[in-house]
Amino acid sequence: MTIYDTRNNLAKVRAATVLADDGKQLAATRFEPAGPARGAVVLAPAMATPSRFYAPFATWLAESGFHVLTFDYRGTESIAAMKAETGDALRWAGDAASALESLVDEDLGLPLTWIGHSMGGQFLPFARHDLLDRALIVAAGSGYWRWNSDGVRRRAPLLFRVIAPVAMRVAGYYPGGRLGILGDAPSAAMRQWSKWCMSPDYYGVDVPDLADRVAELEVPISSLSFSDDELLGPQSIRALEELFGPTVEPHRLSPQDLDVARIGHHGFFREAMLPTWETTVLPHLAAE
């Protein structure tokens, strides 16, 4: 069922599902070009960011000739689901891997790109990257609090050790929207992510084979980061790029580079950035 058509009828959008490796059905959306396709994209979202946030960007990709799959991590579809969800952040990494494999299973016969925003970029080593032709990570870096931007670094210990635990006990989930700090998330995922952010090893504290995983990363990776990111500092970005290894091609941009007033951690995917996407995104996608 088509749920949305662009005004120019260059793309169609329909509701879909992704079957995770444990049988869980994940809410997803397919954005499809109206004409011949030249590539396919799976778009992995950031922490506490619903997939609908990426609709303008995914629609533009479809209008540009790409099949696009967006999805929501389990337990993020409603407040009730967040309260009931027991899966942690590593379980979300498995969801992202399943989303990629579901697109591969369709056998579209098209070059395939992983686009990961923030946490979605961090999850690349947990997916079948041997199935990919390219990867583009956007505003993705280590979440270790000491490498965050100045403002976040001052507040991070209080958030992770006091505010978030108390809020989750009271609300039954992490009410980031009400707190004005990140978005909403299930408690288990927030607790694990908080643990990661307090360690210089970040998710390495829970992934003993992380070095082996990243050693197998051979897919060409482009990394877009932004000088006005209000969450991640330059060291955060460098840490992840260095972890992923020599296949990473870094691109650090300022608002002035793109002739915009602000980009920030989430702003690159907002519709106002559409005039910049052709030059900043298309060169990094696998296409026929």
N, C-alpha and C positions, 0 to 999 in steps of 0.2 A: 504494500500500500504506500503510495506516495504521500508524504506528509508536508512537503514543501517544494515549491518550484521557484527558482530565481526569476526575476522579472524578465530576463533575456532568454529564459528557457534553455540555458546552456548547461544546466545541471539539475539533477533530481536527487532528492533526499528521502530516504525511507528508514523506518524503524527496523532494527535487526537485533539479534542476540549473538553472543559468543558463548560457546560451551567450554567452561574451564576444565582443566585436567582432572578435577575431582567431581565433575558432573554438575557443578554450579552454573546456572545460566546468568550471564552478565548482560545488562542493558547496553545496547550499542546502536550506532547510527551509520548508515551507508550513504556516502555522497558520490554520485555517479555522473560522469560526463554524458551529455546528450549525444555527442558524436563519437568518433573513434578515440580510443584511449591510448596514451603513450607511456603510462606508468601507473603504479599503485603505491599507496602510502598507508601505513598504520600509524596512528597518532596516539602516543601514550601521554596521559595528562600529568600535571603537577600534583603535589600533595594538596588535598582538600580543595580540588578544583573540578567541578562537574564538567563532563564532556560537552555540554551545551555551550560552555564558554568558547569553545573552539569552532562553533558553527560558521561564523563569517570566514575564518581562515580556510576551513575544510571546503566550504562552498566555492571559494575562489580557486582552490586547488582543482576541484571537479570541473569548474569552468575552464581551467587551464589544461584539462585533458587527463586528470588523474582519478582513478578509483581511490576513495578514501574511506577508511574504517576508523571511527572514534568509539570509545567505550568508557564505561564507568567501572572503577574498582568496586569489588563487592562491598556491600554494606553502606554505600554512599547515596543510594537512590532516595532515601527519605530519613526523617528523624527516627521513625520507628525501626527502620532497618539498621541505622547506626547503633541504636541501643541494644539490638539483638545480636549484632555481628561480633564474632569471636576471632576472625581472621586478623593476622597482624600485617605489618608492612611487607614482610617477605612473602606472605601469601598474595599480596597485591602484585609482587614481581612475577609470581606464577600466573596471575591473571593477564598481565601484559604479554607474557610469553604465549599464552593461549590465544590471545587476540591475533598475534602475528601468525600463528599456525593455522588459525581459522581462515585467514585471508589466503595463505599459501594453498590450503586444501581446495580452494575454489578453482585453482589451476587457471588463472586468468591469462597466463602466458605473457606477463608484463614484468619489466624490471621493478624491483620492490625496494622501497626506502622506509626506514624507521625514522619518524620524527618524534623525539622525546623532549617534553618540556619539563625542566627542573627534575623532579623525581623520575619522570618518565624517561629522561636521558640517563639517569643513574642506573635504571633497570636494564640497560642494554646488555650487560654481561650475563643476565639471567635468561635471555631469550635465545632462540636458535639463530644466532647472527650469521651462521653459515648459509641461511636461507635468504640473506639480504644482499642487495647489490650496493647500497649506500646507507649511511646513517647521518642524520642531522640532529644534533642536540642543541637545545636553546635554553639559555639561562640555567645551565646545569653545572653544578659544582658540588664539592663536599659540603655537607651541612654542619660540619664541626663549628661550634659556636665561636671559638676564638678567631676563626677566619671569616666570620660574617662581617657585614658592613658595621660601621661604628655604632649606629643607633641600635641595631639588633644585638650586637655584642654586649651592650650595657644591660639589656633586659633579659637576655636568654636564660641565665641561671635561675632567675626568679620565675620565669615562665615555666621552665621544664621541671623545676623542683617544687614549686609552690602553686602557682596559678592553675596550671593544667591539671595536676592531680586533684586539687580541691574541686575545680569545676567539673571534672569527670565524675567524681563521687556524688556531687549534687545532681548533675543533669543526666548521668547515665551514658554520656558520650562527650566528646570534646566540642563545646559550643563556640567554636571560633568566630562564627558570624556575629553572635551576640556580644562576644568579648571584643570584637574588632581586631583580633589577632589571628591571621590566617582565616581559613574557612572551617566548616564543620567536618568532623571525622569520627569514626568509631574509636572507642577507647583503646582497644588492643593495638591498633595501628599507631595511634598517637603515642602510646607508651613506648613502643619499640622505637619509633622515630625519635622520640625525646632521648632515649638511651643512646642512639647513634649520634645525635647532635652533641652530646656531652663527651664524645670520644674522638681523639684525633684519627683513629682508624675508621671512623664513621661506620658504615654497615659491615666493615670487616670484623667488627666485634662479634657478629652473629654468623659470619660466612667464612668458615675456616679454609675453604678452597678458593677464596676470592682471587688469589694470585694466579692460580691455574686457570680460572675463568677468563681473566683479562689477558692472560698470555695467549689465549686462543683468538683474541679479537684481531681479525685480519681485514674486516670490512673497512673501506674508506669512511672516515668519520669527519664531518665538519662541525665545529663548535662555534655557535654564535653567542656572544656574551655582551653585556651592555654596561657602559661606564657609570650609569646612574641607577643600577640595580640597588634597590633599597634593602635587599636581604643578603645577597652574596657579595663578599669582597673579592678583589682580584686574586688573593691567595686561595679562596674557595674554588674559583674557576680553574686556576692552574693545577690544584691538587687533583681534580678529577681528570683533567686533560692528561696530566702526567701518569696517572694511574692507568688510563686506557692505552697509553703508549704511543708509538711513533706513527700510527695510522691517523692520528688526530691532526686536523688542520685548523688552527685557532683563528677566529675572526672577532676581534673586540671592537665594538662600534659605540659611538657616542650619539646623543640626539642630534648634534650638529652635523654628523656624518650623513644622517638621513633627513636632515632639514625638518625636524620635528621638535616640539617643545620638551617632550618627555617620552621615555620608553619604559624604564623600570623593569620589575621582575615579570610582570604579566602583560605589560602593555603591547608587546610586539604582536600579540595575537588579536588585538582589538581591530575592529573594522576600519578605524581611522588610519591604521598603518598600511592599508591596502596598496596605496601608491608605491610603497617601498618593497613589496614582496617579490615583484618580478626580478629585481636585481639582487636581492639578498637571499632568496630561497631557491628559485629555479635552477641556478647554477650548481646547487648541491643535491639535486634530486636525480635518481637514476631514471632515465627516459629513453624511449626509442627515437 
